[in-house]
Amino acid sequence: MEDERLWNSLLGEGIEAHSELRATFLTPWHLAVSVLDEADAITVFRQLVSGEPEIFYEQQGRLLWRWIGRNQDLLQRVQARLLSKCRRVEAYMAPPVSAAEVYDAVSSHHVVLKKVVRRSQRRWLTAGSGTLAEIEQKSKQFWGNILLGYMVEAQLPFSQLPVADESQRREIALRAFGARRSKTLRNRARCWRKARDWFLSFKGTAFPTSNLDVVGYMIFLEQEVGAKSCINDFLAALSVLEDAGQVSVSNQLCKDRLVLAASKSYVASAPSGQKQAPPLTVAMLISLELYVCDRRNPMYARCLAWACLLCVWACMRISDLQGIDMSRLKLFSAGLRGSLVRTKTTGSDKKVAEVPFFVRRDANLSGSDWLRIGRQLWVDLGHLNRDFLVWQTGAAMDEPRLRYAAPEVIAGYMRNVWAHLRVPEKKFGRQRWELKEDAWLLAGDCYMFWSGHSMRHFLPTVSAIFGEPKDRRDYLGRWHVGLHQSADYLHTCRQIVLDVQKLVCDKLCGGKPGYDEDELFAELRQWLVVRGCDPDPVVKSHMIMRLVDGARVLNQRWPMIGGFGEAEADVSLPEGQEEGAQGQASPFWVSVSRKSGQETSHSQSVLGVALELPSGGGRLEGHREFRRQLLSTMLPRSDRNQLQLR
């Protein structure tokens, strides 16, 4: 009611730009608080209405300033009504003032010190400009334009305002940000850039459309970043965009009850001790290996799946991927070897400058040579002189953008790859695994259950179950790096890591004690039930281990692949393996002992036969003829001509 009376009173004052003011400002109170004095009112009309003489702007500004003074009571009523609709948010106790903050306060007006400690300001000052006020104004315009781009992209109400041109929109936007400093706008823009990338990757929009989208990103921040301030920074950035974007208070997501409750819940449960991330399932590892080798998948998504497997077998953090020296990432007959030149605990400014990592050549559970194929994909991208692995990419993940990707961005990429994994299966009589068509391994939002640390936790968790002592497991994640000299650590680490990888692969494929994932599945069930999902189909798709002699194993022979050459160039696959082709193989194969010359015929089927021949000369010739006749009746016609016996 007060709003209409105030808008109508503008006409009574003789203000001709009544329609422009009403279209620009949400309420008369917003109009009143945006004007500080009569000169400011003249500037408002100069920005809203173009092409008029200067006397028109002065007259309209004078009338507007008089209107504000006459209607203070009604404006206060509007303000009280708006405040009554706002929800109170409990303010958190500010941390004690640090020495850095005191230094900033003391040196804020000292130009000489600013030239030393602020490179951006130093560049500005050396360019010929003078005062810090001008620097602040230019910086505010720069970051304000970036935030304006986000508002226009999200199609907030501010982007629908009728303006003469985009320069006028930018001027109004700078006023919409109020008295916020350039550093505040910078922090909000940088925080929202990360949130925007996540929303584009997982929701398909640049701005959240519901409170569930906001809560989903907050869960992601809780799992991946873990800092208490990350959620507060995100909500502050969302509040700035919605406030400056003229979103009505009732529709602002930053003030939604569910969002505020989720924020308070996270702060209240901010842990005294952090919960360990659940390891990946064996089904996910096999599906990732097949994903890398399937050319139907997007090229760069295959590269990211390979990076995910590298984190599993090399026991890496996601941030460690951005410390890999690509020029030293080599594949030999023994396996993959690389160097981490910059990690959380190592680097040029740390006690240990760099550490190596290793992956066995036969670290494989699916029968597809993911290690060679994935590395070749990265090599084909070029730019091998960089000191990081992962580039940024788009939502399609078909090709990289040649820009450095932050670890939290990579975590989002990994989850996007997990969301496209399919259920692996191994058909009867086949040696290799295949993927079911249109059967998703992580249906819905199930991929949110795992975090970026899940890959790093797989190898230590499984090796501990198989009896590896802690002092050897510490070599997997390079936790022993500070206890040895560099040469000793290199030799010891290589042998122990390769042995542990061999043990894990061998025991997962077959042999006691086996690997029971029931505890992990129970946590997954509980996580899905809390979110109102049916856990049975999801958990069933991950249950690929078989009970053999009281042990949960994959029930297959290991190693799955072999025959590697002495050098990297000699490492190759049989024809058609990269495509995932499942050709019809012969049901028999023949082995010859190097010492005794004894030949044995083996069957790859359950009902096959095995014939052993003695090494004696006369008896051997007789048995040769017998075996040739027997096998010729059992082998397919296409394989009879290829049968060669000594």
KAKAKA-V753997 format. One record per residue. RES is the residue in three letters. BURIAL is + if it has 9 or more other C-alpha atoms within 8 Angstrom, else -. D_LAST is the distance of its C-alpha to the last C-alpha in whole Angstrom. Layout:
res & burial & d_last
RES & BURIAL & D_LAST
RES & BURIAL & D_LAST
This chain:
res & burial & d_last
MET & - & 103
GLU & - & 104
ASP & + & 101
GLU & - & 103
ARG & - & 106
LEU & + & 105
TRP & + & 103
ASN & - & 106
SER & - & 108
LEU & + & 107
LEU & + & 108
GLY & - & 112
GLU & + & 111
GLY & - & 111
ILE & + & 107
GLU & - & 106
ALA & - & 102
HIS & + & 102
SER & - & 99
GLU & + & 97
LEU & + & 98
ARG & + & 97
ALA & + & 94
THR & - & 93
PHE & + & 94
LEU & + & 93
THR & - & 96
PRO & + & 99
TRP & + & 99
HIS & + & 95
LEU & + & 98
ALA & + & 100
VAL & - & 98
SER & - & 96
VAL & + & 100
LEU & - & 101
ASP & - & 104
GLU & + & 106
ALA & - & 104
ASP & + & 101
ALA & + & 102
ILE & + & 103
THR & + & 100
VAL & + & 98
PHE & + & 100
ARG & + & 99
GLN & + & 95
LEU & + & 96
VAL & + & 98
SER & - & 98
GLY & - & 100
GLU & - & 103
PRO & - & 106
GLU & - & 106
ILE & - & 109
PHE & - & 108
TYR & + & 105
GLU & + & 108
GLN & - & 110
GLN & + & 107
GLY & + & 106
ARG & + & 109
LEU & + & 110
LEU & + & 106
TRP & + & 107
ARG & - & 111
TRP & + & 109
ILE & + & 107
GLY & - & 110
ARG & - & 112
ASN & + & 109
GLN & - & 108
ASP & - & 108
LEU & + & 106
LEU & + & 104
GLN & - & 104
ARG & + & 103
VAL & + & 100
GLN & + & 99
ALA & - & 99
ARG & - & 98
LEU & - & 95
LEU & - & 95
SER & - & 95
LYS & - & 92
CYS & - & 90
ARG & - & 88
ARG & - & 88
VAL & - & 85
GLU & - & 86
ALA & - & 86
TYR & - & 83
MET & - & 85
ALA & - & 84
PRO & - & 82
PRO & - & 85
VAL & - & 85
SER & - & 83
ALA & - & 84
ALA & - & 82
GLU & - & 84
VAL & + & 87
TYR & - & 86
ASP & - & 85
ALA & - & 89
VAL & - & 91
SER & + & 89
SER & - & 89
HIS & - & 92
HIS & - & 91
VAL & - & 90
VAL & - & 88
LEU & - & 86
LYS & + & 85
LYS & + & 84
VAL & - & 82
VAL & - & 80
ARG & - & 80
ARG & - & 78
SER & - & 78
GLN & + & 82
ARG & + & 82
ARG & - & 80
TRP & + & 83
LEU & + & 86
THR & - & 85
ALA & - & 85
GLY & - & 89
SER & - & 89
GLY & - & 92
THR & - & 92
LEU & - & 90
ALA & - & 91
GLU & + & 90
ILE & + & 87
GLU & + & 87
GLN & + & 88
LYS & - & 85
SER & + & 82
LYS & + & 84
GLN & + & 84
PHE & - & 80
TRP & + & 79
GLY & + & 81
ASN & + & 80
ILE & + & 76
LEU & + & 78
LEU & + & 79
GLY & - & 76
TYR & - & 75
MET & + & 78
VAL & + & 78
GLU & - & 74
ALA & - & 75
GLN & + & 78
LEU & + & 80
PRO & + & 84
PHE & + & 84
SER & + & 82
GLN & - & 85
LEU & - & 88
PRO & - & 90
VAL & - & 90
ALA & - & 91
ASP & - & 88
GLU & - & 85
SER & - & 87
GLN & + & 89
ARG & + & 87
ARG & + & 85
GLU & + & 89
ILE & + & 89
ALA & + & 86
LEU & + & 87
ARG & - & 90
ALA & - & 88
PHE & + & 86
GLY & - & 90
ALA & - & 90
ARG & - & 87
ARG & - & 86
SER & + & 83
LYS & - & 81
THR & - & 81
LEU & + & 80
ARG & + & 77
ASN & - & 76
ARG & + & 76
ALA & + & 74
ARG & - & 72
CYS & + & 71
TRP & + & 71
ARG & - & 69
LYS & + & 66
ALA & + & 67
ARG & + & 67
ASP & + & 64
TRP & + & 63
PHE & + & 65
LEU & + & 64
SER & + & 60
PHE & - & 61
LYS & + & 64
GLY & - & 64
THR & - & 67
ALA & + & 69
PHE & - & 71
PRO & + & 71
THR & - & 73
SER & - & 73
ASN & + & 74
LEU & - & 70
ASP & + & 69
VAL & + & 71
VAL & + & 70
GLY & - & 66
TYR & + & 66
MET & + & 68
ILE & - & 65
PHE & + & 63
LEU & + & 65
GLU & + & 66
GLN & - & 62
GLU & + & 61
VAL & + & 64
GLY & - & 65
ALA & - & 69
LYS & - & 72
SER & - & 73
CYS & + & 71
ILE & + & 72
ASN & + & 76
ASP & + & 75
PHE & + & 73
LEU & + & 76
ALA & + & 78
ALA & + & 77
LEU & + & 77
SER & + & 80
VAL & + & 81
LEU & + & 80
GLU & + & 81
ASP & - & 85
ALA & + & 85
GLY & + & 83
GLN & + & 86
VAL & + & 84
SER & - & 87
VAL & - & 87
SER & - & 86
ASN & - & 83
GLN & + & 82
LEU & + & 78
CYS & + & 79
LYS & + & 82
ASP & + & 80
ARG & - & 81
LEU & - & 77
VAL & + & 76
LEU & + & 79
ALA & - & 78
ALA & + & 74
SER & + & 75
LYS & - & 77
SER & - & 75
TYR & + & 72
VAL & - & 75
ALA & - & 76
SER & - & 72
ALA & - & 71
PRO & - & 70
SER & - & 70
GLY & - & 67
GLN & - & 64
LYS & - & 62
GLN & - & 58
ALA & + & 56
PRO & + & 54
PRO & + & 50
LEU & + & 48
THR & - & 46
VAL & - & 42
ALA & + & 42
MET & + & 44
LEU & + & 41
ILE & + & 39
SER & + & 41
LEU & + & 42
GLU & + & 38
LEU & + & 38
TYR & + & 41
VAL & + & 40
CYS & + & 37
ASP & + & 39
ARG & + & 40
ARG & - & 43
ASN & - & 45
PRO & + & 47
MET & + & 46
TYR & + & 48
ALA & + & 48
ARG & + & 44
CYS & + & 45
LEU & + & 47
ALA & + & 45
TRP & + & 43
ALA & + & 46
CYS & + & 46
LEU & + & 43
LEU & + & 43
CYS & + & 46
VAL & + & 44
TRP & + & 42
ALA & + & 44
CYS & + & 47
MET & + & 49
ARG & + & 53
ILE & + & 53
SER & + & 55
ASP & + & 53
LEU & + & 51
GLN & + & 54
GLY & + & 53
ILE & + & 50
ASP & + & 49
MET & + & 47
SER & - & 47
ARG & - & 45
LEU & + & 43
LYS & - & 39
LEU & + & 36
PHE & + & 33
SER & + & 30
ALA & - & 31
GLY & + & 34
LEU & + & 37
ARG & + & 40
GLY & + & 44
SER & + & 47
LEU & + & 50
VAL & + & 53
ARG & + & 56
THR & + & 56
LYS & - & 59
THR & - & 58
THR & + & 57
GLY & + & 58
SER & + & 60
ASP & - & 63
LYS & - & 62
LYS & - & 61
VAL & + & 57
ALA & + & 56
GLU & + & 53
VAL & + & 50
PRO & + & 46
PHE & + & 44
PHE & + & 40
VAL & + & 38
ARG & + & 34
ARG & + & 32
ASP & + & 30
ALA & + & 34
ASN & + & 33
LEU & + & 34
SER & + & 33
GLY & + & 30
SER & + & 32
ASP & + & 32
TRP & + & 35
LEU & + & 36
ARG & + & 34
ILE & + & 36
GLY & + & 39
ARG & + & 39
GLN & - & 39
LEU & + & 42
TRP & + & 44
VAL & - & 43
ASP & - & 43
LEU & - & 47
GLY & - & 48
HIS & - & 51
LEU & - & 48
ASN & - & 51
ARG & + & 53
ASP & + & 53
PHE & + & 53
LEU & + & 50
VAL & + & 52
TRP & + & 54
GLN & + & 57
THR & + & 56
GLY & + & 58
ALA & - & 57
ALA & - & 55
MET & + & 52
ASP & + & 51
GLU & + & 52
PRO & + & 53
ARG & - & 57
LEU & - & 56
ARG & - & 59
TYR & - & 58
ALA & + & 58
ALA & - & 60
PRO & + & 58
GLU & - & 60
VAL & + & 59
ILE & + & 55
ALA & + & 56
GLY & + & 57
TYR & + & 54
MET & + & 52
ARG & + & 54
ASN & + & 54
VAL & + & 50
TRP & + & 50
ALA & + & 52
HIS & + & 49
LEU & + & 46
ARG & + & 45
VAL & + & 44
PRO & + & 40
GLU & + & 38
LYS & + & 34
LYS & - & 34
PHE & - & 32
GLY & - & 28
ARG & - & 28
GLN & - & 27
ARG & - & 30
TRP & + & 34
GLU & + & 36
LEU & + & 40
LYS & + & 42
GLU & - & 44
ASP & - & 48
ALA & - & 47
TRP & + & 49
LEU & + & 48
LEU & + & 51
ALA & + & 54
GLY & - & 57
ASP & - & 58
CYS & + & 56
TYR & + & 55
MET & - & 58
PHE & - & 57
TRP & + & 54
SER & + & 56
GLY & + & 54
HIS & + & 54
SER & + & 52
MET & + & 49
ARG & + & 49
HIS & + & 50
PHE & + & 47
LEU & + & 44
PRO & + & 47
THR & + & 48
VAL & + & 45
SER & + & 44
ALA & + & 47
ILE & - & 46
PHE & + & 43
GLY & - & 44
GLU & + & 44
PRO & - & 48
LYS & - & 50
ASP & - & 50
ARG & + & 46
ARG & + & 47
ASP & + & 50
TYR & + & 47
LEU & + & 46
GLY & + & 49
ARG & - & 50
TRP & - & 53
HIS & - & 52
VAL & + & 53
GLY & - & 56
LEU & - & 56
HIS & - & 53
GLN & - & 53
SER & - & 51
ALA & - & 48
ASP & - & 48
TYR & + & 48
LEU & + & 46
HIS & - & 43
THR & - & 44
CYS & + & 44
ARG & + & 41
GLN & - & 39
ILE & + & 41
VAL & + & 41
LEU & + & 37
ASP & - & 37
VAL & + & 39
GLN & + & 38
LYS & + & 34
LEU & + & 36
VAL & + & 38
CYS & + & 35
ASP & + & 33
LYS & + & 36
LEU & + & 37
CYS & + & 33
GLY & + & 33
GLY & + & 35
LYS & - & 38
PRO & - & 41
GLY & + & 41
TYR & + & 43
ASP & - & 46
GLU & - & 48
ASP & - & 51
GLU & - & 53
LEU & - & 52
PHE & + & 52
ALA & - & 56
GLU & - & 57
LEU & + & 56
ARG & + & 58
GLN & - & 61
TRP & + & 61
LEU & + & 60
VAL & + & 63
VAL & - & 65
ARG & - & 65
GLY & - & 65
CYS & - & 62
ASP & - & 60
PRO & + & 57
ASP & - & 55
PRO & - & 53
VAL & + & 52
VAL & + & 51
LYS & - & 49
SER & + & 47
HIS & + & 46
MET & - & 45
ILE & + & 41
MET & - & 40
ARG & + & 39
LEU & - & 40
VAL & - & 38
ASP & - & 39
GLY & - & 42
ALA & + & 41
ARG & + & 41
VAL & + & 38
LEU & + & 36
ASN & + & 33
GLN & - & 30
ARG & - & 27
TRP & - & 28
PRO & + & 27
MET & + & 27
ILE & + & 26
GLY & - & 24
GLY & - & 22
PHE & - & 25
GLY & + & 25
GLU & - & 27
ALA & - & 30
GLU & + & 32
ALA & - & 31
ASP & + & 28
VAL & + & 28
SER & - & 27
LEU & - & 27
PRO & - & 24
GLU & - & 26
GLY & - & 29
GLN & + & 29
GLU & + & 33
GLU & - & 34
GLY & + & 33
ALA & - & 31
GLN & - & 30
GLY & - & 27
GLN & - & 25
ALA & - & 22
SER & - & 19
PRO & - & 20
PHE & + & 16
TRP & + & 14
VAL & - & 11
SER & - & 11
VAL & - & 9
SER & - & 12
ARG & - & 12
LYS & - & 14
SER & - & 13
GLY & - & 9
GLN & + & 10
GLU & + & 9
THR & + & 12
SER & + & 13
HIS & + & 16
SER & + & 19
GLN & + & 21
SER & - & 24
VAL & - & 26
LEU & - & 25
GLY & + & 21
VAL & - & 19
ALA & - & 17
LEU & - & 15
GLU & - & 14
LEU & + & 11
PRO & - & 13
SER & + & 11
GLY & - & 13
GLY & - & 11
GLY & - & 13
ARG & + & 13
LEU & + & 10
GLU & - & 9
GLY & - & 12
HIS & + & 11
ARG & + & 8
GLU & - & 11
PHE & - & 13
ARG & + & 11
ARG & - & 11
GLN & - & 15
LEU & - & 16
LEU & - & 15
SER & + & 16
THR & - & 19
MET & - & 19
LEU & + & 18
PRO & - & 20
ARG & - & 20
SER & - & 20
ASP & + & 17
ARG & + & 15
ASN & - & 15
GLN & - & 13
LEU & - & 10
GLN & - & 7
LEU & - & 4
ARG & - & 0
